[in-house]
Amino acid sequence: MEQKIRVDRNMGANLRRLRGEHGLSQEKLCAALQLRGCDIGRTTYAKYESGELNIRVSVLIELKQIYGCSYEEFFLGLEPSV
C-alpha cells in the first residue's frame, strides 16, 4: 500500500530569506547553531529550507537569537487564506 505524503505549509522560504538577509551560508549558519548546542548539519538544514523536513522548536529558538528577529518573521505569509 502506497503512503501519500500530506503537504503542509512550510517556512522554508522564510528561513532562506532570513539567512540571506544576514549574509550567512548554510555552512556558517549550521556552525553558529552548533556553537549554541544545536547539532544540525548542512544537509538537515537544507531540508528545512526546502520543506522536506519540519524544523525543531529548539532550532527556531536559536535562530531567533542569531537573527535578532521575532517569531512572526518565521511565519510570514503562512496565514490561512480566508
PASEBA-1860 file (N, C-alpha, C; in nm, 3 decimals):
! residues 82
1> MEQKIRVD> 0.084/-0.117/0.000/0.000/0.000/0.000/0.089/0.124/0.000 ~ 0.065/0.212/-0.091/0.145/0.334/-0.103/0.094/0.439/-0.006 ~ 0.187/0.500/0.067/0.150/0.603/0.162/0.162/0.738/0.094 ~ 0.060/0.819/0.106/0.063/0.954/0.049/0.115/1.051/0.153 ~ 0.201/1.139/0.110/0.256/1.240/0.199/0.167/1.363/0.193 ~ 0.121/1.406/0.307/0.035/1.523/0.316/0.121/1.648/0.309 ~ 0.092/1.733/0.215/0.168/1.856/0.201/0.112/1.958/0.300 ~ 0.200/2.018/0.375/0.161/2.117/0.474/0.235/2.246/0.444
9> RNMGANLR> 0.197/2.352/0.509/0.270/2.477/0.494/0.409/2.458/0.551 ~ 0.507/2.526/0.492/0.641/2.520/0.550/0.702/2.659/0.546 ~ 0.796/2.680/0.632/0.858/2.811/0.645/0.993/2.818/0.575 ~ 1.018/2.727/0.483/1.146/2.721/0.414/1.187/2.852/0.347 ~ 1.092/2.916/0.279/1.124/3.042/0.210/1.164/3.150/0.312 ~ 1.098/3.152/0.427/1.132/3.250/0.530/1.268/3.220/0.592 ~ 1.298/3.092/0.611/1.431/3.055/0.663/1.541/3.098/0.566 ~ 1.518/3.076/0.438/1.614/3.113/0.334/1.631/3.265/0.329
17> RLRGEHGL> 1.518/3.338/0.336/1.521/3.484/0.331/1.601/3.541/0.449 ~ 1.571/3.494/0.569/1.640/3.544/0.687/1.790/3.515/0.682 ~ 1.824/3.396/0.637/1.966/3.361/0.626/2.036/3.451/0.526 ~ 1.970/3.476/0.412/2.026/3.564/0.310/2.040/3.708/0.359 ~ 1.941/3.757/0.432/1.946/3.893/0.486/2.064/3.912/0.582 ~ 2.107/3.803/0.643/2.219/3.810/0.737/2.351/3.768/0.675 ~ 2.348/3.742/0.544/2.471/3.711/0.472/2.539/3.583/0.516 ~ 2.460/3.485/0.554/2.517/3.359/0.602/2.496/3.247/0.501
25> SQEKLCAA> 2.597/3.166/0.483/2.581/3.043/0.406/2.517/2.940/0.499 ~ 2.466/2.834/0.441/2.412/2.727/0.525/2.519/2.671/0.617 ~ 2.642/2.659/0.566/2.751/2.605/0.647/2.780/2.694/0.768 ~ 2.787/2.826/0.745/2.817/2.918/0.855/2.704/2.922/0.956 ~ 2.580/2.917/0.907/2.467/2.916/0.998/2.467/2.789/1.083 ~ 2.494/2.676/1.022/2.498/2.550/1.097/2.610/2.552/1.201 ~ 2.724/2.612/1.166/2.833/2.624/1.263/2.789/2.708/1.383 ~ 2.717/2.818/1.356/2.668/2.904/1.464/2.567/2.828/1.551
33> LQLRGCDI> 2.481/2.750/1.487/2.384/2.670/1.562/2.454/2.565/1.647 ~ 2.557/2.503/1.592/2.630/2.402/1.667/2.700/2.462/1.789 ~ 2.750/2.584/1.776/2.811/2.652/1.891/2.709/2.679/2.000 ~ 2.581/2.685/1.962/2.473/2.709/2.057/2.408/2.579/2.105 ~ 2.467/2.465/2.069/2.418/2.338/2.118/2.319/2.266/2.028 ~ 2.294/2.319/1.908/2.204/2.251/1.813/2.290/2.173/1.715 ~ 2.284/2.043/1.723/2.365/1.959/1.635/2.295/1.943/1.501 ~ 2.308/2.045/1.417/2.243/2.049/1.285/2.349/2.053/1.178
41> GRTTYAKY> 2.342/1.960/1.085/2.432/1.960/0.971/2.371/2.037/0.855 ~ 2.452/2.070/0.757/2.406/2.148/0.643/2.297/2.074/0.566 ~ 2.310/1.943/0.551/2.210/1.865/0.477/2.074/1.873/0.545 ~ 2.073/1.860/0.676/1.948/1.871/0.750/1.889/2.010/0.736 ~ 1.975/2.113/0.749/1.924/2.249/0.738/1.869/2.276/0.598 ~ 1.934/2.222/0.496/1.886/2.239/0.358/1.746/2.179/0.344 ~ 1.720/2.069/0.415/1.587/2.007/0.412/1.484/2.095/0.481 ~ 1.524/2.170/0.584/1.432/2.266/0.645/1.393/2.371/0.542
49> ESGELNIR> 1.491/2.425/0.471/1.465/2.531/0.374/1.385/2.481/0.254 ~ 1.402/2.356/0.217/1.328/2.302/0.101/1.189/2.251/0.140 ~ 1.161/2.244/0.270/1.031/2.195/0.316/1.023/2.044/0.326 ~ 1.135/1.975/0.309/1.135/1.829/0.317/1.131/1.780/0.462 ~ 1.168/1.866/0.555/1.177/1.828/0.695/1.125/1.943/0.780 ~ 1.046/1.910/0.882/0.996/2.013/0.974/1.106/2.053/1.070 ~ 1.117/2.182/1.094/1.222/2.235/1.183/1.181/2.215/1.329 ~ 1.278/2.183/1.412/1.252/2.164/1.555/1.239/2.301/1.623
57> VSVLIELK> 1.158/2.305/1.725/1.137/2.428/1.801/1.268/2.477/1.862 ~ 1.350/2.386/1.910/1.478/2.427/1.971/1.566/2.500/1.869 ~ 1.558/2.461/1.743/1.636/2.529/1.639/1.577/2.666/1.612 ~ 1.444/2.678/1.609/1.381/2.809/1.590/1.419/2.907/1.701 ~ 1.424/2.857/1.822/1.461/2.944/1.935/1.603/2.999/1.915 ~ 1.694/2.915/1.872/1.832/2.961/1.849/1.841/3.053/1.728 ~ 1.765/3.023/1.621/1.766/3.110/1.504/1.713/3.249/1.538 ~ 1.610/3.253/1.623/1.556/3.383/1.668/1.665/3.465/1.735
65> QIYGCSYE> 1.747/3.400/1.816/1.856/3.470/1.884/1.965/3.514/1.785 ~ 2.000/3.428/1.692/2.103/3.460/1.593/2.060/3.577/1.507 ~ 1.935/3.575/1.460/1.885/3.679/1.370/1.835/3.803/1.443 ~ 1.807/3.790/1.572/1.752/3.904/1.646/1.617/3.946/1.592 ~ 1.535/3.848/1.557/1.404/3.877/1.498/1.294/3.824/1.589 ~ 1.171/3.851/1.548/1.056/3.797/1.621/1.018/3.662/1.561 ~ 0.940/3.586/1.633/0.894/3.459/1.580/0.804/3.479/1.457 ~ 0.736/3.593/1.451/0.649/3.621/1.338/0.725/3.619/1.205
73> EFFLGLEP> 0.853/3.654/1.207/0.934/3.653/1.085/0.940/3.514/1.022 ~ 0.936/3.411/1.104/0.942/3.274/1.053/0.812/3.231/0.987 ~ 0.702/3.298/1.025/0.569/3.257/0.979/0.506/3.353/0.879 ~ 0.581/3.450/0.830/0.526/3.547/0.734/0.469/3.475/0.612 ~ 0.348/3.514/0.576/0.285/3.458/0.457/0.227/3.320/0.473 ~ 0.229/3.265/0.593/0.178/3.130/0.614/0.039/3.129/0.675 ~ -0.021/3.246/0.693/-0.155/3.253/0.750/-0.254/3.187/0.655 ~ -0.353/3.121/0.710/-0.454/3.059/0.623/-0.532/3.166/0.547
81> SV> -0.564/3.136/0.423/-0.643/3.232/0.345/-0.788/3.221/0.386 ~ -0.853/3.336/0.395/-0.993/3.341/0.442/-1.087/3.343/0.325
END
